[in-house]
Each structure stands twice: as C-alpha cells, then as structure tokens.
C-alpha cells in the first residue's frame, strides 16, 4: 500500500467519524441540548483539524482547505450568535458535503 493510499484511507476513516459526530451534534442542537452539543462540537473540531492536517499533506487536496475553513468560520459565527438551528444546517448542508467530496476523489 502506498503512502498516498494510506492517507486517503485515513481520510476516509476520519470523514466517517466526522459524519457520526455530526449526526449527534445536529440532533443535540435541534433539541436545544446545548451542553451535549458543545461536547459534540469539540469532538467534531478535533476530527476536522485532523482532516485538515491530512489535506495539507496532499497537494491535490489543498484547495479543499479554503472551503472547509469558510464553513468553519460560518459555524463559529452562528455559535457566537447562539443560532443553533443555523449551526446544525451548516453542519448538515455545508460541512458534511465538503468532507464527503474529499473521499470521492
């Protein structure tokens, strides 16, 4: 197995983990269980940071960093405004599709 293949396999695993955490985050945000949501948000942040670090290692994936950072910026702004439905929508309709694009290449 090549290093490139290992990177993409790890990326796929991390994306799967991000999807699982995101599902929990979305549910807790939409039910206004904010304490649980913030724990899930921290978990998601850690996984996304690992994903971004891997993306940086593969030059062909680097353009995705801009897209993911833009989504994260929007999420942070929504959290600061305590607009939890918007945060859940951003995760579901922006973050997850961007992460899934990574594993389709």
C-alpha positions in Angstrom: 0.0 0.0 0.0 1.4 3.4 -1.0 1.7 6.4 1.4 -0.9 8.1 -0.8 -3.4 5.3 -0.4 -2.8 5.2 3.4 -3.5 8.9 3.5 -6.8 8.5 1.6 -7.8 5.5 3.8 -7.2 7.6 6.9 -9.0 10.5 5.4 -12.0 8.2 4.6 -12.0 6.9 8.2 -11.8 10.4 9.7 -14.6 11.5 7.4 -16.8 8.6 8.6 -16.0 9.6 12.2 -16.9 13.2 11.4 -20.3 12.1 10.0 -21.1 10.1 13.1 -20.2 13.0 15.4 -22.1 15.4 13.2 -25.2 13.4 13.3 -25.1 13.6 17.1 -24.3 17.3 17.0 -27.2 18.0 14.7 -29.7 16.1 16.9 -28.5 17.8 20.1 -28.6 21.3 18.5 -32.1 20.8 17.1 -33.3 19.6 20.5 -31.5 22.5 22.3 -29.4 20.2 24.4 -26.6 22.7 24.2 -24.2 21.1 26.8 -24.2 17.8 24.8 -24.0 19.8 21.5 -20.9 21.7 22.7 -19.2 18.4 23.6 -20.0 17.1 20.2 -18.8 20.3 18.6 -15.4 19.9 20.4 -15.2 16.3 19.1 -16.1 17.4 15.6 -13.5 20.2 15.8 -10.8 17.7 16.7 -11.7 15.4 13.9 -11.9 18.2 11.4 -8.5 19.5 12.5 -7.0 16.0 11.8 -8.7 16.0 8.4 -7.3 19.5 7.5 -3.8 18.4 8.6 -4.0 15.4 6.3 -5.4 17.5 3.4 -2.3 19.8 3.8 -0.1 16.8 3.2 -1.7 16.0 -0.2 -1.1 18.9 -2.6 -4.1 17.9 -4.8 -6.5 18.3 -1.9 -5.3 21.6 -0.6 -8.0 23.6 -2.4 -10.5 22.0 0.0 -8.9 23.7 2.9 -10.3 27.0 1.9 -13.8 25.6 1.6 -13.7 23.8 4.9 -12.3 26.9 6.7 -15.0 29.0 5.2 -17.6 26.6 6.6 -16.0 26.6 10.0 -16.0 30.4 10.0 -19.7 30.4 9.3 -20.3 27.8 12.1 -18.3 29.9 14.6 -20.3 33.0 13.7 -23.6 31.1 14.1 -22.4 29.7 17.5 -21.4 33.2 18.7 -25.0 34.4 17.7 -26.4 31.4 19.5 -28.3 30.4 16.3 -28.2 26.7 16.9 -30.5 25.8 14.1 -28.2 27.6 11.7 -25.2 25.7 13.1 -27.0 22.4 12.6 -27.9 23.4 9.0 -24.3 24.4 8.3 -23.0 21.1 9.5 -25.6 19.1 7.6 -25.7 21.1 4.3 -22.2 22.6 4.1 -19.6 20.8 6.2 -20.6 17.2 5.6 -20.9 17.6 1.8 -17.4 19.3 1.7 -15.9 16.4 3.8 -17.6 13.8 1.6 -16.0 15.4 -1.5 -12.6 14.6 -0.1 -13.3 10.8 -0.1 -14.8 10.9 -3.6 -11.6 12.0 -5.3 
